[in-house]
Amino acid sequence: MTITKHQNGTNLEIALEGRLDTTTAPELEAELNHSMPGAESLTLDFAKLEYISSAGLRVLLSAHKVMAQKGGMKVIRANEIVMEVFEVTGFADILTIE
């Protein structure tokens, strides 16, 4: 998985490419833990994310809880496969998805 980070003031955008699974979730978690303290809003760009597992969902839920105390978090450009996972797991009702 490739993580690309852009910070514009207090707006943090992270784009993921590849698979967010048991192997790569700790990498995303470490990046978020490092980058989120200075951010008031978080945008996760999933345009190139091919797959997300329960380990990835756990990282998203943790980030969502932290960012809910600040300015919020949204997921953009998720493909059909990732959206299906969000819908089946109920994450589509929890997360802001555009």
N, CA, C and O atoms as a GROMACS GRO file, in nm:
protein
  392
    1MET      N    1   0.085  -0.118   0.000
    1MET     CA    2   0.000   0.000   0.000
    1MET      C    3   0.089   0.123   0.000
    1MET      O    4   0.194   0.127   0.065
    2THR      N    5   0.046   0.223  -0.074
    2THR     CA    6   0.115   0.352  -0.079
    2THR      C    7   0.028   0.456  -0.012
    2THR      O    8  -0.092   0.465  -0.038
    3ILE      N    9   0.089   0.535   0.077
    3ILE     CA   10   0.020   0.643   0.146
    3ILE      C   11   0.077   0.775   0.096
    3ILE      O   12   0.198   0.797   0.101
    4THR      N   13  -0.010   0.863   0.049
    4THR     CA   14   0.031   0.997   0.006
    4THR      C   15  -0.040   1.098   0.096
    4THR      O   16  -0.162   1.096   0.110
    5LYS      N   17   0.040   1.186   0.156
    5LYS     CA   18  -0.016   1.282   0.253
    5LYS      C   19   0.001   1.424   0.201
    5LYS      O   20   0.108   1.460   0.151
    6HIS      N   21  -0.105   1.503   0.214
    6HIS     CA   22  -0.100   1.646   0.184
    6HIS      C   23  -0.160   1.720   0.303
    6HIS      O   24  -0.271   1.688   0.347
    7GLN      N   25  -0.088   1.816   0.355
    7GLN     CA   26  -0.140   1.896   0.466
    7GLN      C   27  -0.150   2.040   0.418
    7GLN      O   28  -0.051   2.097   0.371
    8ASN      N   29  -0.268   2.097   0.429
    8ASN     CA   30  -0.292   2.236   0.392
    8ASN      C   31  -0.345   2.305   0.516
    8ASN      O   32  -0.466   2.304   0.542
    9GLY      N   33  -0.257   2.366   0.593
    9GLY     CA   34  -0.298   2.424   0.720
    9GLY      C   35  -0.343   2.315   0.815
    9GLY      O   36  -0.265   2.226   0.849
   10THR      N   37  -0.468   2.323   0.858
   10THR     CA   38  -0.522   2.222   0.950
   10THR      C   39  -0.602   2.115   0.876
   10THR      O   40  -0.664   2.029   0.939
   11ASN      N   41  -0.602   2.120   0.743
   11ASN     CA   42  -0.671   2.020   0.662
   11ASN      C   43  -0.571   1.914   0.617
   11ASN      O   44  -0.474   1.944   0.548
   12LEU      N   45  -0.596   1.791   0.657
   12LEU     CA   46  -0.509   1.679   0.623
   12LEU      C   47  -0.580   1.590   0.522
   12LEU      O   48  -0.695   1.550   0.544
   13GLU      N   49  -0.512   1.559   0.411
   13GLU     CA   50  -0.566   1.465   0.313
   13GLU      C   51  -0.468   1.351   0.297
   13GLU      O   52  -0.348   1.371   0.276
   14ILE      N   53  -0.520   1.231   0.307
   14ILE     CA   54  -0.440   1.110   0.289
   14ILE      C   55  -0.503   1.026   0.181
   14ILE      O   56  -0.620   0.989   0.189
   15ALA      N   57  -0.423   0.996   0.079
   15ALA     CA   58  -0.468   0.910  -0.031
   15ALA      C   59  -0.401   0.774  -0.017
   15ALA      O   60  -0.281   0.764   0.009
   16LEU      N   61  -0.480   0.671  -0.034
   16LEU     CA   62  -0.429   0.534  -0.025
   16LEU      C   63  -0.435   0.465  -0.160
   16LEU      O   64  -0.530   0.483  -0.236
   17GLU      N   65  -0.332   0.386  -0.188
   17GLU     CA   66  -0.328   0.309  -0.312
   17GLU      C   67  -0.290   0.166  -0.277
   17GLU      O   68  -0.192   0.141  -0.207
   18GLY      N   69  -0.369   0.071  -0.325
   18GLY     CA   70  -0.341  -0.069  -0.299
   18GLY      C   71  -0.444  -0.132  -0.208
   18GLY      O   72  -0.564  -0.110  -0.224
   19ARG      N   73  -0.396  -0.211  -0.111
   19ARG     CA   74  -0.484  -0.286  -0.022
   19ARG      C   75  -0.463  -0.240   0.123
   19ARG      O   76  -0.350  -0.230   0.170
   20LEU      N   77  -0.574  -0.213   0.192
   20LEU     CA   78  -0.569  -0.181   0.334
   20LEU      C   79  -0.616  -0.306   0.409
   20LEU      O   80  -0.735  -0.331   0.420
   21ASP      N   81  -0.519  -0.383   0.459
   21ASP     CA   82  -0.550  -0.510   0.522
   21ASP      C   83  -0.466  -0.530   0.648
   21ASP      O   84  -0.404  -0.436   0.697
   22THR      N   85  -0.462  -0.650   0.698
   22THR     CA   86  -0.390  -0.680   0.822
   22THR      C   87  -0.242  -0.640   0.813
   22THR      O   88  -0.184  -0.596   0.912
   23THR      N   89  -0.184  -0.656   0.697
   23THR     CA   90  -0.042  -0.625   0.678
   23THR      C   91  -0.017  -0.475   0.674
   23THR      O   92   0.083  -0.428   0.729
   24THR      N   93  -0.105  -0.399   0.609
   24THR     CA   94  -0.080  -0.256   0.586
   24THR      C   95  -0.151  -0.163   0.684
   24THR      O   96  -0.114  -0.046   0.695
   25ALA      N   97  -0.251  -0.213   0.756
   25ALA     CA   98  -0.325  -0.128   0.850
   25ALA      C   99  -0.234  -0.062   0.955
   25ALA      O  100  -0.254   0.055   0.987
   26PRO      N  101  -0.135  -0.134   1.011
   26PRO     CA  102  -0.047  -0.068   1.109
   26PRO      C  103   0.030   0.051   1.050
   26PRO      O  104   0.059   0.147   1.122
   27GLU      N  105   0.062   0.044   0.922
   27GLU     CA  106   0.132   0.155   0.856
   27GLU      C  107   0.042   0.279   0.849
   27GLU      O  108   0.087   0.390   0.878
   28LEU      N  109  -0.085   0.259   0.812
   28LEU     CA  110  -0.180   0.371   0.809
   28LEU      C  111  -0.204   0.424   0.949
   28LEU      O  112  -0.208   0.545   0.970
   29GLU      N  113  -0.219   0.335   1.045
   29GLU     CA  114  -0.242   0.377   1.183
   29GLU      C  115  -0.127   0.463   1.235
   29GLU      O  116  -0.150   0.564   1.300
   30ALA      N  117  -0.004   0.423   1.205
   30ALA     CA  118   0.114   0.500   1.247
   30ALA      C  119   0.114   0.638   1.182
   30ALA      O  120   0.145   0.738   1.247
   31GLU      N  121   0.081   0.644   1.053
   31GLU     CA  122   0.078   0.773   0.982
   31GLU      C  123  -0.030   0.864   1.039
   31GLU      O  124  -0.007   0.983   1.059
   32LEU      N  125  -0.147   0.809   1.066
   32LEU     CA  126  -0.256   0.889   1.123
   32LEU      C  127  -0.220   0.938   1.263
   32LEU      O  128  -0.245   1.054   1.296
   33ASN      N  129  -0.163   0.852   1.345
   33ASN     CA  130  -0.124   0.892   1.481
   33ASN      C  131  -0.021   1.004   1.478
   33ASN      O  132  -0.018   1.089   1.566
   34HIS      N  133   0.064   1.003   1.377
   34HIS     CA  134   0.166   1.106   1.363
   34HIS      C  135   0.108   1.237   1.308
   34HIS      O  136   0.148   1.345   1.351
   35SER      N  137   0.014   1.226   1.214
   35SER     CA  138  -0.035   1.343   1.141
   35SER      C  139  -0.161   1.408   1.198
   35SER      O  140  -0.181   1.528   1.181
   36MET      N  141  -0.247   1.331   1.264
   36MET     CA  142  -0.377   1.385   1.309
   36MET      C  143  -0.370   1.490   1.418
   36MET      O  144  -0.457   1.578   1.421
   37PRO      N  145  -0.272   1.488   1.510
   37PRO     CA  146  -0.276   1.588   1.616
   37PRO      C  147  -0.284   1.733   1.569
   37PRO      O  148  -0.347   1.815   1.637
   38GLY      N  149  -0.224   1.768   1.457
   38GLY     CA  150  -0.228   1.905   1.407
   38GLY      C  151  -0.343   1.932   1.312
   38GLY      O  152  -0.357   2.044   1.263
   39ALA      N  153  -0.425   1.832   1.286
   39ALA     CA  154  -0.532   1.846   1.187
   39ALA      C  155  -0.667   1.871   1.253
   39ALA      O  156  -0.698   1.816   1.359
   40GLU      N  157  -0.746   1.956   1.188
   40GLU     CA  158  -0.884   1.978   1.232
   40GLU      C  159  -0.983   1.905   1.144
   40GLU      O  160  -1.097   1.880   1.184
   41SER      N  161  -0.939   1.871   1.023
   41SER     CA  162  -1.024   1.790   0.935
   41SER      C  163  -0.936   1.690   0.861
   41SER      O  164  -0.820   1.716   0.831
   42LEU      N  165  -0.995   1.574   0.834
   42LEU     CA  166  -0.923   1.465   0.767
   42LEU      C  167  -1.006   1.417   0.649
   42LEU      O  168  -1.124   1.385   0.663
   43THR      N  169  -0.943   1.412   0.532
   43THR     CA  170  -1.005   1.356   0.413
   43THR      C  171  -0.924   1.235   0.371
   43THR      O  172  -0.802   1.244   0.353
   44LEU      N  173  -0.991   1.122   0.355
   44LEU     CA  174  -0.926   1.000   0.308
   44LEU      C  175  -0.971   0.975   0.165
   44LEU      O  176  -1.089   0.951   0.139
   45ASP      N  177  -0.877   0.982   0.072
   45ASP     CA  178  -0.906   0.962  -0.070
   45ASP      C  179  -0.880   0.816  -0.104
   45ASP      O  180  -0.767   0.769  -0.101
   46PHE      N  181  -0.987   0.744  -0.136
   46PHE     CA  182  -0.979   0.601  -0.164
   46PHE      C  183  -0.992   0.570  -0.313
   46PHE      O  184  -1.029   0.458  -0.348
   47ALA      N  185  -0.963   0.666  -0.400
   47ALA     CA  186  -0.978   0.645  -0.544
   47ALA      C  187  -0.896   0.526  -0.593
   47ALA      O  188  -0.939   0.456  -0.685
   48LYS      N  189  -0.780   0.502  -0.533
   48LYS     CA  190  -0.692   0.393  -0.578
   48LYS      C  191  -0.683   0.280  -0.476
   48LYS      O  192  -0.596   0.193  -0.486
   49LEU      N  193  -0.774   0.281  -0.378
   49LEU     CA  194  -0.778   0.172  -0.281
   49LEU      C  195  -0.856   0.056  -0.340
   49LEU      O  196  -0.972   0.070  -0.378
   50GLU      N  197  -0.791  -0.061  -0.347
   50GLU     CA  198  -0.852  -0.177  -0.411
   50GLU      C  199  -0.934  -0.263  -0.316
   50GLU      O  200  -1.028  -0.331  -0.357
   51TYR      N  201  -0.896  -0.261  -0.187
   51TYR     CA  202  -0.957  -0.356  -0.092
   51TYR      C  203  -0.938  -0.302   0.049
   51TYR      O  204  -0.838  -0.237   0.079
   52ILE      N  205  -1.036  -0.329   0.135
   52ILE     CA  206  -1.024  -0.294   0.276
   52ILE      C  207  -1.072  -0.412   0.360
   52ILE      O  208  -1.177  -0.470   0.332
   53SER      N  209  -0.995  -0.448   0.462
   53SER     CA  210  -1.031  -0.560   0.550
   53SER      C  211  -1.080  -0.506   0.684
   53SER      O  212  -1.086  -0.384   0.704
   54SER      N  213  -1.114  -0.596   0.774
   54SER     CA  214  -1.160  -0.555   0.908
   54SER      C  215  -1.050  -0.479   0.982
   54SER      O  216  -1.080  -0.391   1.062
   55ALA      N  217  -0.923  -0.513   0.958
   55ALA     CA  218  -0.813  -0.439   1.022
   55ALA      C  219  -0.811  -0.294   0.974
   55ALA      O  220  -0.786  -0.203   1.052
   56GLY      N  221  -0.838  -0.274   0.847
   56GLY     CA  222  -0.847  -0.139   0.792
   56GLY      C  223  -0.966  -0.064   0.848
   56GLY      O  224  -0.956   0.056   0.878
   57LEU      N  225  -1.078  -0.133   0.863
   57LEU     CA  226  -1.198  -0.070   0.920
   57LEU      C  227  -1.172  -0.025   1.064
   57LEU      O  228  -1.220   0.081   1.106
   58ARG      N  229  -1.097  -0.105   1.140
   58ARG     CA  230  -1.065  -0.068   1.277
   58ARG      C  231  -0.986   0.063   1.282
   58ARG      O  232  -1.011   0.149   1.366
   59VAL      N  233  -0.890   0.078   1.191
   59VAL     CA  234  -0.810   0.201   1.185
   59VAL      C  235  -0.900   0.320   1.150
   59VAL      O  236  -0.886   0.428   1.207
   60LEU      N  237  -0.991   0.300   1.054
   60LEU     CA  238  -1.083   0.407   1.017
   60LEU      C  239  -1.173   0.448   1.133
   60LEU      O  240  -1.197   0.566   1.155
   61LEU      N  241  -1.222   0.349   1.207
   61LEU     CA  242  -1.308   0.379   1.321
   61LEU      C  243  -1.233   0.458   1.428
   61LEU      O  244  -1.288   0.553   1.485
   62SER      N  245  -1.110   0.420   1.455
   62SER     CA  246  -1.028   0.494   1.553
   62SER      C  247  -1.006   0.638   1.507
   62SER      O  248  -1.018   0.731   1.586
   63ALA      N  249  -0.973   0.655   1.380
   63ALA     CA  250  -0.951   0.789   1.326
   63ALA      C  251  -1.080   0.871   1.332
   63ALA      O  252  -1.078   0.990   1.365
   64HIS      N  253  -1.191   0.807   1.300
   64HIS     CA  254  -1.321   0.875   1.303
   64HIS      C  255  -1.352   0.926   1.445
   64HIS      O  256  -1.400   1.038   1.461
   65LYS      N  257  -1.326   0.845   1.545
   65LYS     CA  258  -1.352   0.884   1.684
   65LYS      C  259  -1.267   1.005   1.723
   65LYS      O  260  -1.317   1.097   1.788
   66VAL      N  261  -1.141   1.005   1.684
   66VAL     CA  262  -1.051   1.117   1.716
   66VAL      C  263  -1.096   1.244   1.642
   66VAL      O  264  -1.106   1.351   1.702
   67MET      N  265  -1.124   1.230   1.514
   67MET     CA  266  -1.159   1.348   1.433
   67MET      C  267  -1.298   1.400   1.463
   67MET      O  268  -1.326   1.517   1.436
   68ALA      N  269  -1.386   1.319   1.518
   68ALA     CA  270  -1.520   1.366   1.556
   68ALA      C  271  -1.510   1.472   1.666
   68ALA      O  272  -1.598   1.558   1.678
   69GLN      N  273  -1.404   1.466   1.745
   69GLN     CA  274  -1.382   1.564   1.851
   69GLN      C  275  -1.330   1.696   1.794
   69GLN      O  276  -1.330   1.799   1.862
   70LYS      N  277  -1.285   1.692   1.669
   70LYS     CA  278  -1.226   1.809   1.603
   70LYS      C  279  -1.322   1.857   1.495
   70LYS      O  280  -1.438   1.889   1.524
   71GLY      N  281  -1.275   1.862   1.371
   71GLY     CA  282  -1.358   1.913   1.262
   71GLY      C  283  -1.425   1.807   1.178
   71GLY      O  284  -1.510   1.838   1.095
   72GLY      N  285  -1.388   1.681   1.199
   72GLY     CA  286  -1.453   1.572   1.126
   72GLY      C  287  -1.362   1.503   1.026
   72GLY      O  288  -1.249   1.546   1.001
   73MET      N  289  -1.415   1.395   0.972
   73MET     CA  290  -1.342   1.311   0.878
   73MET      C  291  -1.438   1.269   0.768
   73MET      O  292  -1.556   1.242   0.793
   74LYS      N  293  -1.386   1.264   0.645
   74LYS     CA  294  -1.468   1.214   0.535
   74LYS      C  295  -1.386   1.124   0.446
   74LYS      O  296  -1.263   1.137   0.437
   75VAL      N  297  -1.455   1.032   0.379
   75VAL     CA  298  -1.396   0.942   0.282
   75VAL      C  299  -1.448   0.985   0.145
   75VAL      O  300  -1.568   1.004   0.126
   76ILE      N  301  -1.355   0.999   0.050
   76ILE     CA  302  -1.398   1.038  -0.085
   76ILE      C  303  -1.352   0.934  -0.187
   76ILE      O  304  -1.252   0.865  -0.167
   77ARG      N  305  -1.427   0.925  -0.295
   77ARG     CA  306  -1.393   0.846  -0.414
   77ARG      C  307  -1.369   0.698  -0.388
   77ARG      O  308  -1.280   0.638  -0.449
   78ALA      N  309  -1.446   0.639  -0.298
   78ALA     CA  310  -1.435   0.495  -0.273
   78ALA      C  311  -1.498   0.419  -0.390
   78ALA      O  312  -1.604   0.457  -0.440
   79ASN      N  313  -1.433   0.310  -0.432
   79ASN     CA  314  -1.487   0.231  -0.543
   79ASN      C  315  -1.600   0.140  -0.495
   79ASN      O  316  -1.632   0.138  -0.376
   80GLU      N  317  -1.658   0.065  -0.587
   80GLU     CA  318  -1.773  -0.021  -0.555
   80GLU      C  319  -1.739  -0.130  -0.454
   80GLU      O  320  -1.820  -0.161  -0.367
   81ILE      N  321  -1.619  -0.187  -0.464
   81ILE     CA  322  -1.580  -0.295  -0.373
   81ILE      C  323  -1.569  -0.242  -0.230
   81ILE      O  324  -1.620  -0.304  -0.137
   82VAL      N  325  -1.504  -0.129  -0.213
   82VAL     CA  326  -1.488  -0.069  -0.081
   82VAL      C  327  -1.624  -0.022  -0.028
   82VAL      O  328  -1.654  -0.040   0.090
   83MET      N  329  -1.706   0.036  -0.115
   83MET     CA  330  -1.840   0.081  -0.072
   83MET      C  331  -1.925  -0.037  -0.026
   83MET      O  332  -2.002  -0.024   0.069
   84GLU      N  333  -1.912  -0.150  -0.093
   84GLU     CA  334  -1.988  -0.268  -0.053
   84GLU      C  335  -1.948  -0.312   0.088
   84GLU      O  336  -2.033  -0.349   0.169
   85VAL      N  337  -1.818  -0.308   0.118
   85VAL     CA  338  -1.771  -0.342   0.253
   85VAL      C  339  -1.829  -0.243   0.354
   85VAL      O  340  -1.875  -0.284   0.460
   86PHE      N  341  -1.827  -0.114   0.320
   86PHE     CA  342  -1.884  -0.013   0.411
   86PHE      C  343  -2.033  -0.038   0.435
   86PHE      O  344  -2.080  -0.024   0.548
   87GLU      N  345  -2.106  -0.074   0.331
   87GLU     CA  346  -2.251  -0.096   0.344
   87GLU      C  347  -2.281  -0.221   0.425
   87GLU      O  348  -2.368  -0.219   0.512
   88VAL      N  349  -2.210  -0.330   0.398
   88VAL     CA  350  -2.235  -0.457   0.467
   88VAL      C  351  -2.201  -0.446   0.616
   88VAL      O  352  -2.270  -0.504   0.700
   89THR      N  353  -2.096  -0.371   0.649
   89THR     CA  354  -2.052  -0.360   0.787
   89THR      C  355  -2.122  -0.250   0.866
   89THR      O  356  -2.107  -0.242   0.988
   90GLY      N  357  -2.198  -0.165   0.797
   90GLY     CA  358  -2.265  -0.054   0.864
   90GLY      C  359  -2.179   0.072   0.870
   90GLY      O  360  -2.223   0.174   0.922
   91PHE      N  361  -2.057   0.066   0.818
   91PHE     CA  362  -1.971   0.184   0.817
   91PHE      C  363  -2.027   0.295   0.730
   91PHE      O  364  -1.996   0.412   0.751
   92ALA      N  365  -2.110   0.261   0.631
   92ALA     CA  366  -2.171   0.361   0.546
   92ALA      C  367  -2.262   0.454   0.627
   92ALA      O  368  -2.284   0.568   0.589
   93ASP      N  369  -2.314   0.403   0.740
   93ASP     CA  370  -2.400   0.484   0.827
   93ASP      C  371  -2.319   0.565   0.927
   93ASP      O  372  -2.369   0.664   0.981
   94ILE      N  373  -2.194   0.525   0.952
   94ILE     CA  374  -2.110   0.592   1.052
   94ILE      C  375  -2.024   0.700   0.988
   94ILE      O  376  -2.013   0.811   1.041
   95LEU      N  377  -1.962   0.668   0.876
   95LEU     CA  378  -1.867   0.758   0.812
   95LEU      C  379  -1.936   0.856   0.719
   95LEU      O  380  -2.045   0.829   0.667
   96THR      N  381  -1.873   0.971   0.698
   96THR     CA  382  -1.916   1.064   0.595
   96THR      C  383  -1.845   1.023   0.467
   96THR      O  384  -1.722   1.027   0.459
   97ILE      N  385  -1.923   0.984   0.367
   97ILE     CA  386  -1.867   0.932   0.242
   97ILE      C  387  -1.920   1.016   0.127
   97ILE      O  388  -2.041   1.034   0.112
   98GLU      N  389  -1.830   1.067   0.048
   98GLU     CA  390  -1.868   1.149  -0.068
   98GLU      C  391  -1.823   1.084  -0.196
   98GLU      O  392  -1.846   1.138  -0.304
   0.00000   0.00000   0.00000
